[in-house]
């Protein structure tokens, strides 16, 4: 837990240096969580510059609920960064065990954890992107490029999560479950692409 808390307390400069270092964590999973948190944060910024304006008064209740969801999502992403590092620790410890049934069981548990984290990140991202799509029709137009950026980072997050699922799923003992996980993950990528494209289309007149 000390290692994961240390990661979250780093500055941007320190975090990027830690990613670049020759250490297994923080790696792609942790980066996905940070990118997801940034996607949500940009969505929140767009929302915060929209709320309180007379032009959007009719949407205030919906925007208030959206603000709560996005704030919770941003915090959850950072928790999932910690979970990703913890999942790798499980895998590392399992790999170091002596060969036998106990090691096989521990490895499967670690793999399940390594897959669960990106699956949760992906679900969180898709929910946030739906909020971004809803916001795109009634937001401060000066922030529309930030909202497109948020959606684009969201798409990148879902794609990163999909890569992590695809690299780990084949090692699961239950190949039926592995196939289903890959299908769900791929479906998430498709949906994220659709929402990002829809937001960019709505923003097109302002983007020029």
GITATA-V214342 format. One record per helix or strand of 3 or more residues. SS is the DSSP state (hx for helix, st for strand). FROM is the first residue (numbers start at 1). LEN is the number of residues. If there is no record, write none. Layout:
{{SS;FROM;LEN} {SS;FROM;LEN}}
This chain:
{{hx;2;7} {hx;12;9} {hx;28;21} {hx;54;42} {hx;101;36} {hx;141;29} {hx;175;33}}
